[in-house]
Amino acid sequence: MFVSVFCDISADNHQEVSLILSQYGFSEVMKNLFESSSVDEDELARLKLDIDRSTDSYDNIRIYQYPMDDTLVISAMEKKKWRKIKVVL
């Protein structure tokens, strides 16, 4: 599955989130934008938990996943709550 992560980190802990993403095999393609094509669903669930532990309520994260049941899935963390949007392609 292809996964892209956009980070809008308000505090100085941006390096911690970058380190977590690199441990999961993501590479930074642009500032605050990370991509990987080798992440499965279980790793993605663990990644969300790790990101949640490393951020605060002022941080925003967006995760774009494709393919997942032939849909584009967008997960967004705002104010420490994850929301999911599914787009059927």
N, C-alpha and C positions, 0 to 999 in steps of 0.2 A: 504494500500500500504506500502511496506517496503522501507524505505529511509535510506541511509547511506551518511554521510557528512564527507569529509576530508578537513581539514583546514591547509593551509600553510601560517601562519600570520607572516609578517616580523617585525611588530612593537610590542609595549608593550600592544596593545589593544586586545590581545588574550583572556583575561579574559572576556571582553565585548562580544565577539562572543560566548564564552562558555556559558555565562549567557543567551544570546538570545536563543541558542539551547536548553538549559535546560528548559526555559519558554515554548518552543514548545513541550516539552515532550521527548527530546532526552537524551540518557544517553551515557556517554563517555566510550567506550569499550576498547580503547587503546588511547595512547597519540595522540591528534588531530584527532581522529576518533570517530564519534558519530553515533548512530543508533536509529531508531524508527520504530514501525510498526503501529502507530496510527495517521499518518499525512495524510490528504486528499489533493486534488489538490489546493483548495483555500488557505489552511494554508501554503502550500509549496510556492505559489506565494507571500504571505505576508512575509514568512521567507526570501525569496530571496531579497525582498525590505529592510527588516531590516538588513540583512547581508551587503547589498550594502551600507547602510548608515553608518555602523560601520567599514568599511574597507577602505583601500587606494589602489592606483594603483600598489603597490608592493605586495599585498596579492593575494593568489590563493586559490580558493575554488572549490571543486568538489562535486557534488550531484549525487548519483546513485539512481534511482527510479525503482522499480519493484513491481508488474506489472502495466503497464500503456498501455492499449490497446494491451496486450500480447507482449509488447516490453520492453526492458531494455532502459531506457532513462538516459543519462549522461549529466548533465549540468555543464559547467565549467566557472568560472569567472576568467578571466585573464585581467589585465590592465583595471579593472572596466567595462568590457564588458562580457555579458553572451553569451555563445555559447552552442548549444544543439546537441547531437549526439543520433540517435535512432538506436538500434540494434534489429532486428526482431529475435525472438527465435522460 
